[in-house]
Amino acid sequence: MMGEFIARNLMHRPVRTFIGAMAIGFEVMLIVIIVGLTSGLLSETAKRIEGIGADIMLQPPAASIFLGFSGSPMPIKIEDKLRGLKYVQAVAPALLQFNSTGGIDVIYGIDPASFRAVSGGFVFLAGHDMEGPDDLLVDDWAARAKDLKVGDTYKMLNHDWHVAGIVEHGKGARLFVPITTLQDLVGARDKASIFLIKCTRPEHTDDVMDEMRHELPGYTVRPLRDFLSLMTSTNIPGLHAFINAMIGLAVSIGLLVILLTMYTTVVERTRDIGVLKSLGADSGFIVRSLLLESALLCGGGICLGMGLSYAVRGLLLAKFPTLSILITPGWAVRAAAIAMLGAMVGASYPAWMATRKDAVEALSFD
């Protein structure tokens, strides 16, 4: 009886019910996509850094894990000091440059030979390795996003680059150029942003790190095996606050929509509430019916929201192939719980207002 009563109430105003469910769906979608976009980008970036194959990364003092903004204050001659350390097999300097032309990219300026010694080399899908000062390597995701083929000319940093090869993604960056050319272009001659170190054996990593800290006090020494765990929203300045603000905005939208929907429902059904009370329905019955109606409306909105999340994810990935949006079951459940809690809070006042109506006055309401 209760279920049929609630279903008829929702179908009595189908347009309003649909709008309410869509608003809840938008709330869920906003939470899932914002969190999925940030966590996906961080996770994918960390996996690309780990995919280089190095054991240790050396950065300037107080450097951020967000490598694209680390600058290039380290002299390239540090490479010689690192090569002389015990258990060090190979060292590869890299100059990182942030680029916003044609998209947001972090360019790696590398020496092909040393980078190959550390990473094991690229997997070429087309073309060949860098041979000239203007050669550019592009990973397959960036090539698809920028519609680049081997032999094309790509303008970047006010310089024309020749696409020499397309490589498999997962080696740190999506764009690779000769380090000496990039140093000249950005005014960082004989400078490097990071040094990638390969140890003779993985178990020697801690020993090499201790020796590096002794030889280069103040510099940031990170093991790449832990890089994935470092790439979280709490470690990126301002990102955690941004995510919380977006979740707060989404919750506010859902709460206000439920509040408005249930408030108008109670006002429109004042006479119906009077009839229920005259037939013996107590306050508990009325509160339960309104809260269950809100829960059912929210449940429909959550299903719509998850569908919207995957639809928006598909559209974004089709438009921006290099994006990574990670929709996890944990955050899907969390978004649903947040939406349901907001719905219950939003329906509480209208439910309380309904119990306060006098049966006689409600029956005379027109």
C-alpha positions in Angstrom: 0.0 0.0 0.0 2.7 2.4 1.0 4.7 1.7 -2.2 1.7 2.2 -4.5 0.9 5.4 -2.7 4.4 6.8 -3.2 4.6 5.7 -6.8 1.3 7.4 -7.6 2.5 10.6 -5.9 5.6 10.6 -8.1 3.7 10.0 -11.3 1.1 12.7 -10.5 3.6 15.3 -11.6 5.9 13.4 -14.1 7.7 16.5 -15.4 8.6 17.8 -11.9 9.7 14.3 -10.9 11.9 14.0 -13.9 13.5 17.5 -13.3 14.1 16.5 -9.7 15.7 13.2 -10.7 17.8 15.0 -13.3 19.0 17.5 -10.7 20.1 14.7 -8.4 21.7 13.0 -11.4 23.6 16.2 -12.2 24.8 16.3 -8.6 26.1 12.7 -8.8 27.7 13.2 -12.2 29.5 16.4 -11.1 31.0 14.6 -8.1 32.0 11.5 -10.1 33.5 13.4 -13.0 35.4 16.0 -11.0 36.9 13.3 -8.7 37.5 10.9 -11.7 39.2 13.6 -13.7 41.6 14.7 -11.0 42.4 11.2 -9.8 42.6 9.9 -13.3 45.1 12.5 -14.4 47.2 12.1 -11.3 47.2 8.3 -11.5 48.0 8.3 -15.3 50.8 10.8 -14.8 52.3 8.8 -12.0 52.2 5.6 -14.1 53.9 7.4 -16.9 56.7 8.5 -14.6 57.1 5.0 -13.1 57.1 3.6 -16.6 60.4 5.3 -17.4 62.1 2.5 -15.6 64.4 4.5 -13.4 64.9 3.7 -9.7 65.5 7.2 -8.4 64.7 10.8 -9.4 66.8 13.8 -8.3 65.0 17.2 -8.2 66.0 20.7 -7.0 65.6 21.6 -3.4 61.9 21.8 -2.2 60.7 20.6 -5.6 57.1 19.7 -6.2 56.0 16.3 -7.4 54.2 18.2 -10.1 57.1 18.0 -12.5 55.9 20.4 -15.2 56.5 23.3 -12.8 59.8 22.2 -11.4 61.8 24.6 -13.5 65.5 24.0 -14.4 67.8 25.3 -11.7 70.2 22.3 -11.6 73.5 22.4 -13.4 73.9 19.6 -15.9 77.4 18.8 -14.5 75.7 17.1 -11.6 75.3 14.1 -14.0 79.1 13.4 -13.7 78.9 13.4 -9.9 75.9 11.0 -10.0 77.7 8.6 -12.5 80.6 8.3 -10.0 78.4 7.0 -7.2 78.5 3.3 -6.2 75.8 1.1 -7.6 74.7 3.7 -10.3 74.3 2.0 -13.7 73.0 5.0 -15.8 72.0 8.6 -15.4 69.7 10.6 -17.7 69.2 14.3 -17.3 65.9 15.8 -18.6 64.8 19.3 -19.1 61.0 19.8 -18.6 59.1 22.6 -20.2 55.4 23.4 -19.8 53.6 24.1 -23.1 50.1 25.3 -23.6 50.1 25.7 -27.4 47.6 23.2 -29.0 46.8 21.8 -25.6 48.5 21.4 -22.2 51.7 19.4 -22.4 54.9 18.8 -20.5 57.8 18.5 -23.0 60.8 16.3 -22.1 64.1 17.4 -23.4 66.3 14.3 -23.3 69.6 12.9 -24.5 68.4 9.8 -26.5 71.4 7.6 -25.5 71.3 8.3 -21.7 67.5 8.1 -21.6 67.6 4.8 -23.5 70.2 3.5 -21.0 67.8 4.3 -18.0 64.5 3.5 -19.5 65.3 0.6 -21.9 64.3 2.7 -24.9 61.1 3.5 -26.6 58.8 1.1 -28.4 58.4 2.7 -31.9 55.1 2.4 -33.6 56.3 4.4 -36.6 59.4 6.3 -37.6 62.7 6.3 -35.9 64.6 7.8 -32.9 65.8 11.4 -32.8 68.7 12.1 -35.1 68.6 15.8 -35.7 68.3 18.9 -33.4 64.7 19.5 -34.5 63.4 16.0 -34.3 60.3 15.3 -32.1 59.0 12.1 -30.7 55.3 11.9 -30.0 53.5 9.1 -28.1 50.5 7.4 -29.7 47.9 9.2 -27.5 49.3 12.7 -28.3 49.7 11.8 -32.0 46.0 10.8 -32.2 44.9 13.9 -30.3 47.0 16.3 -32.4 46.5 14.3 -35.6 50.3 14.0 -36.2 52.1 11.5 -38.5 55.7 10.8 -39.1 57.2 13.5 -41.3 54.7 16.2 -40.2 55.9 19.6 -39.0 54.6 20.7 -35.6 55.0 24.2 -34.3 55.7 24.4 -30.6 57.5 26.9 -28.4 57.7 29.1 -31.6 59.9 26.5 -33.2 59.1 24.1 -36.1 59.7 20.5 -35.1 60.0 17.5 -37.4 58.0 14.5 -36.2 60.6 11.7 -36.4 58.7 8.9 -34.6 55.6 7.9 -32.9 56.2 5.8 -29.7 54.1 3.8 -27.3 52.8 5.9 -24.4 54.0 5.4 -20.9 57.6 6.8 -20.8 57.1 9.9 -18.7 56.0 12.5 -21.2 54.0 12.6 -24.5 56.5 14.8 -26.3 60.2 14.4 -26.5 62.8 16.6 -28.0 66.7 16.9 -27.9 67.7 18.4 -24.6 70.3 20.7 -26.1 67.7 22.3 -28.5 65.2 22.8 -25.7 67.9 24.3 -23.5 68.7 26.9 -26.2 65.0 27.7 -26.8 64.1 28.3 -23.1 67.3 29.9 -22.1 68.5 27.1 -19.8 71.8 26.2 -21.3 73.6 23.5 -19.4 70.6 23.1 -17.0 68.3 20.2 -16.2 65.0 19.9 -14.3 65.4 16.3 -13.1 68.0 13.5 -13.2 66.8 9.9 -13.6 69.0 7.3 -12.1 69.1 3.6 -12.8 70.8 1.4 -10.1 72.8 -1.8 -10.9 70.2 -3.7 -8.8 66.8 -2.6 -7.4 67.9 -3.5 -3.9 70.7 -1.0 -4.1 68.2 1.9 -4.4 68.2 2.9 -0.7 72.0 2.8 -0.5 72.3 5.1 -3.6 69.7 7.5 -2.2 71.6 7.8 1.1 74.8 8.5 -0.8 73.0 11.1 -3.0 71.7 12.9 0.0 75.2 13.0 1.5 76.8 14.2 -1.8 74.0 16.7 -2.7 72.5 18.0 0.6 69.2 19.9 0.2 68.3 18.3 -3.1 65.1 16.3 -3.4 65.7 12.6 -3.8 62.6 10.4 -4.6 62.3 6.7 -5.3 60.1 6.2 -8.4 58.6 3.1 -6.9 56.7 5.4 -4.4 55.7 8.0 -7.0 52.3 6.6 -7.6 51.4 6.9 -3.9 52.6 10.5 -3.8 50.3 11.6 -6.6 47.2 12.3 -4.6 45.0 15.4 -4.3 46.2 16.1 -0.8 49.8 16.5 -2.1 48.9 18.9 -4.9 48.4 22.5 -3.4 44.9 23.7 -3.6 43.5 20.6 -5.4 41.9 19.0 -2.4 40.2 22.3 -1.5 38.9 22.5 -5.1 37.5 19.0 -5.0 35.8 19.7 -1.7 34.3 23.0 -3.1 32.9 21.1 -6.2 31.4 18.4 -4.0 29.9 21.1 -1.7 28.4 22.8 -4.8 26.9 19.6 -6.1 25.5 18.7 -2.7 23.9 22.2 -2.3 22.2 21.8 -5.7 20.8 18.4 -4.8 19.7 19.5 -1.4 17.9 22.6 -2.6 16.2 20.7 -5.4 14.9 18.1 -3.1 13.8 20.7 -0.6 11.9 22.7 -3.2 10.4 19.5 -4.8 9.1 18.1 -1.4 8.0 21.5 -0.2 5.8 22.1 -3.2 4.6 18.5 -2.9 3.4 19.2 0.7 1.8 22.5 -0.2 -0.1 20.9 -3.2 -1.2 18.0 -1.1 -2.4 19.8 1.9 -5.9 18.5 1.4 -4.7 15.0 0.8 -2.7 15.1 4.1 -5.9 16.2 5.8 -7.8 13.2 4.4 -5.0 10.9 5.6 -5.1 12.3 9.1 -8.9 12.1 9.2 -8.6 8.4 8.2 -6.3 7.8 11.2 -2.8 8.2 9.6 -0.4 9.4 12.3 2.6 11.8 11.9 5.0 8.8 11.5 3.1 7.5 8.5 3.2 10.9 6.8 6.9 11.4 7.5 7.8 8.0 6.3 5.8 8.4 3.1 7.5 11.7 2.3 11.0 10.5 3.1 10.5 7.3 1.1 9.2 9.3 -1.8 12.4 11.5 -1.6 14.5 8.3 -1.4 12.9 6.8 -4.4 13.3 10.1 -6.3 16.9 10.2 -5.3 17.5 6.6 -6.3 16.2 7.3 -9.8 18.5 10.4 -9.9 21.5 8.4 -8.8 20.9 5.9 -11.7 20.6 8.8 -14.1 23.7 10.4 -12.6 25.8 7.3 -13.2 24.6 7.1 -16.7 25.4 10.7 -17.3 28.8 10.2 -15.8 29.8 7.5 -18.3 28.2 9.6 -21.1 30.1 12.7 -20.2 33.3 10.6 -19.8 32.8 9.2 -23.3 32.3 12.7 -24.8 35.4 14.1 -23.1 37.6 11.2 -24.1 36.4 11.5 -27.7 37.2 15.2 -27.7 40.4 15.0 -25.7 42.0 11.5 -26.2 44.9 12.3 -23.8 42.6 12.8 -20.8 42.2 10.1 -18.2 39.0 9.9 -16.2 38.9 7.3 -13.5 35.4 6.3 -12.4 35.9 4.0 -9.4 33.2 1.9 -7.6 34.3 3.5 -4.3 33.6 7.1 -5.4 30.4 6.0 -7.2 29.1 4.6 -3.9 30.3 7.7 -2.1 28.6 10.0 -4.5 25.4 8.0 -4.2 25.6 8.2 -0.4 26.2 11.9 -0.5 23.2 12.4 -2.8 21.0 10.3 -0.6 22.0 12.1 2.6 21.4 15.4 1.0 18.0 14.3 -0.2 17.0 13.2 3.3 18.2 16.5 4.8 16.3 18.4 2.1 13.1 16.4 2.7 13.2 16.8 6.5 11.7 20.2 6.7 8.8 19.6 4.3 8.1 16.3 6.2 8.0 18.1 9.5 5.8 20.8 8.0 3.3 18.2 6.8 3.0 16.7 10.3 2.1 20.1 11.7 -0.9 20.6 9.6 -4.3 20.4 11.3 -6.7 17.9 9.8 -9.7 20.2 9.8 -7.8 23.1 8.3 -6.2 20.8 5.7 -9.6 19.5 4.7 -10.9 23.0 4.1 -7.8 23.9 2.0 -8.6 24.7 -1.6 
